[in-house]
Amino acid sequence: MTARLDANAFAGRRIALPETRQLDVLANLLLRRGAEVVRCPLISMHDSPDQAAVRDWLDRFVSDSRIGDLVILTGESVARLDAAAERFGLQEAFRRRLAEVRLIVRGPKPGRVLKHWGIAADVVADEPTSAGIITTLQRLDNPAAVVGLAMYGTEPNRPLIEAIEALGAEPFPVWPYIYASESETDTVLSLVDRLIAGEIDAVAFTSQPQIDRLLKVARAHDREPALRKALADRTAVTAIGPVMANRLTELGIDVDVMPEGRFFMKPLVDALAHHLADHQGDHQGDHQGDQPGDPPTDHPDHRPQDREATS
């Protein structure tokens, strides 16, 4: 029987999940196949504290007809903008404008959010990266006079801004949410130590700030070289899609598992099941004496989900 069909594909395996908005979905997919799930809050997301700037952006977006293109980098960014529009009494006007402008998305997640509102993206980037967005913009016919940008975190993304200016258009960016990543450092450090000790068979990364935070904590506690060695030698490093995989590669971390073609939770789990089945013993953590399904008492493996954590 293949790993895809095996209901116990992850029996005896311990898999670490950074906290994400869809954590429960991913955790349940793994638990149903027998995994022991280790949850660790690496990041969470919160509305931008500068709500006045978000309101100003929304006011102009719904009223300025020169804004003919909107670039959406993440699903979270457009979801947060819609929630802000609802708070400000602008949701109907916001969604109407979304249906009017040309929507250019970096990857599949913005499209899934838009689909809930009966709206479809007009253009998908050649590659789900900022560089892919830039290439896509450069070959578009008739760029708008003003190009809206739904950004993420506090990343200024100067190359994207400058690429739009080079087209003769005015970039009009907004940052609707921020990353809050400084909480629960002790828990993150505990995960670092467990990775180093070989207690984790696989770790699944679903957003770039997760690996940045993990390395930052390891570096601050003189554990980065040991962590990198553990990720290279013992633990199956899993990325939900090419954006995440590219970030890991940029950081010098090899990616063992990434789903092909469809970058969703279930394909991620299927790909990991196949990988572990094909590499029996390669990523077997040092926890064979543990009782299956019983998380160590000093780790909050089944903690409630932080609903503000992200994609």
N, C-alpha and C positions, 0 to 999 in steps of 0.2 A: 504493500500500500504506500502511496506517495506521501510525502510530508504534507502536501496540500490537503489531503483527505484525512490524515491521521488526527483523531480527536485528542491524542496525547502527544502531539509533536513536540511540546515543550516540557514534558514531564521531567522533573529533576533539574530543570534549567531556571536560573535566576536572572531576570531581565530588568535592567534599570530604566525608568522612564522619567525624564525631566518633566516638571509640571507644565502642562499646556492646556489650552482652552478645551481641547477634545480628549483630555487625559482619560476620562472614564471610558470613552468609546474604545480607545486603544488598549487600556488595561483589561477591559472585559474580553476583548478578542484574544488576548494572551492567556488570561485566566481560564477561559473555556477550553484551551488546549493544554492545560496542566502546568502553566508557568507559575513560578513564584515571582510576583511583581514587586519591585522596589521603587517606590515613588520618592522623588526628591525635588523640592521646589528650587529650581535654579533661577527662574525669572517669573515675574508677573507683569501685566500691562494695566495701565490706568489712563483715564482720560487726561488730556493735556491740562496742566494747571492754568494755562493761559486760555481760558474759555472765551475771553473777549476777542482774541485773535481768530479763534475758530468761528465765532459769530460773525465777525467782519468778513471772513472768507466766504461763509455761506451767503451772507447778504449780497455780496458782489456776484457770486456764482449764479444765483437765481435771477439776477436782474441785468447782468451785462451780456448782451447778445454777441459781443466780440469773442467771448470764451466759447470757442467751437470745438475744442479738443480737451479731453480730460484723461490724464495718465494716472492709472491706479496701480500702485506698486504692491499692495497687500490687500487681502480680503478684510483684514482687521481695520485698515484705514477707512475703507468705504463704509463698513458697518458702524464704526465710531462716528463718522460724519452723519450718517443717517440718524443715529441715536441723538446726536447733538441737534440736528435739524428738528427732530420731534420735540425736544425740550424747548426749543426756541419758537415753536409753532410754525416751522418752515418745511416740515416733512413732505407735504403734498407738492410744494413748489420745487423742493430738492429732487424728488423722484421724477417730476415732470421734466426738469432740465437734464437729468441723467438720460432720459429717453430721447432727448433732442440732440445732445452733443455727440461727437464721435468718441467712443470709449476705447481707450488703448490700455490693455492690461499686461502685466509682466508675466503672469502665469495663471494656473487654473483656479486658484482660490478666489480672486476677485470675481471671476465669472460665476462661481457657485453662489456667492453672496447675492450678486445681481439677479440671478435666476429666481431667487425667492420672491423678488419684486416684479417678476415678469419682464425683466430687462436683459438684453444680451449684449455682450461685448462686441464691438465692431472689429477690433484688431487685436490679435494676440502676438506678443513679441516673438521674434525669431528664436530667441533663447530666453528662458525665464530668469534673466539677470538684468542689472542696470545697463550693462554693455549691450545686451540684446534689445532693450528698449531704445537705446540711442540709435542703433543700426536701423531699427524699424522706423523710428521717426524720420531718419534721414532719407528714407526711400518713399515716404508718404507723399501723395499729391496734395497740393493746396493746404499746407499747415495753417491753422487758425491764427488770427492776429494775437490772441492770448491763449496760452496753453495751461490749463489747470493741472496741478500736481498734487495727488493725495499721497503724502510721504509717510514714513514710519519712524518711530522713536524721535531722536533729535538729530539724526544723520542729515547733514546739509546736502550731500550728494552734488557737489559742485560740478562734476563732469556732466551730469544730466542737465543741470541748470544752464551750463555753458553751451551744451549742444542745442538746446532750444533757442538760446540767444543767437547762435550761429545761423539758425534758420530764419532769422529776422523776426522772430516772435517774442512776445513778452511771457516769461515764465511766471506762473501765479501759484506758488506752493502753499500748502497747509500741512501742519503736523498735528493730527488729531489725537495722538496718544503717545505715551512715554513708556519706557521700560523702567520698572522698579526692581533692581536686582541685588540690593545690598542686605536683604533680610535673610535670616536663618543660615548664616555662614557656617555655624557649627554642624548643621545637617549636611551642607554641601561638602564640608571637609570630611565628614564621616563617609560620604559616598566616595570621595577621592581615595581614602584609606582602604575601603573595601575593594575598589578597583585594583589598587596596588597589590593587595593581599590575594588577588585572584579569586575573589568570592563572587564576581559578577560574570556571567557568561556572555551577555550582550547588553549594549546600551543603545537606545533608539533616540536619535536627535531629530527634532521636528522644526526647530527654528534656530537661526544663526546665533542669537545672544546666549543660547544655552551653553554651547561649547566655549564661547568667550568667557562666560562666568566661571565655568568649571576650571579652565586654565588659569584664570585670574586668582581664584582661591588657592589652587595648588601652588602657584608661583609665590603668593604671599606667605605660604607656610613651607617653603623650600621642598616642595614635593613634585614640581613640574616634570623634571627628568624621569622620576619613577612613574608618574602617571602616564607620560608619553610611552614609556617602555611597556607598561601594562596594556595600553590600548593597541600597541603594535603586536604584542606577543600573545596575549591571553584573551582579550575581550573582542567579540564581534562588534565592530563599529557600524551602525546602521543609520542611513540617511533617508528621509522621506522622499527626497527629490533632488534634482540637479542643483538648485540654489543652495541647499544645505550641503550637498556633496562638494560643491565648488569651494564653499567656505572651509570645510574640513581639509580639503586638499591644499588650499592656500596656507593653512596653518601647519602643514606638514604631517597631517594625520591621514593614513590610508583608510579608504572606505571599503568595508567588506561586503556590505549589502545595500542595494538600492533597487526599488521596484522598477520595472521597465514599462515605460509608456503611460502608466496610470499612477499618479502620485497621490494616493489616498491611503487611509489607514489599513484597510483589508489587504490590498496588494503589498503593503509594507510587511504585514504579518506573514503573508504567504511566502514572500521572498526570504524572510528571516528563517521560517520553518525549513525551506528547501536548503538554505545555507547550512544550518546547524545539522540537518540530516546528512548532508554531503561531507561535513567536517566533524564527524563524531570524534570527540577527544581533543580536537584542536582548541576549542573554547570551553572546555569543561572546568568550571570553577571549583575551587577548593572548599566545597561545602557538602560533600557526599554524606557526611554524618548527620546533616540536618534532616528534620522531618519534612517531607514535601508539603508545601503550602503553609508552613509555620514560619512567619517572618521573625528574625531576631528581635528580642524584646527591646533592644536599645535603638531600634530604627522604626520610624513611623511609616511602614510600608503601605498601610491601608488608611492613611489619613484622609479626611474629607478634601474634596477638590476645591482649589481656589478658582472660582469661576471667572476671575479677571485674568487668569493666565492665558497665554496666547498660543497662537499658531506657530 
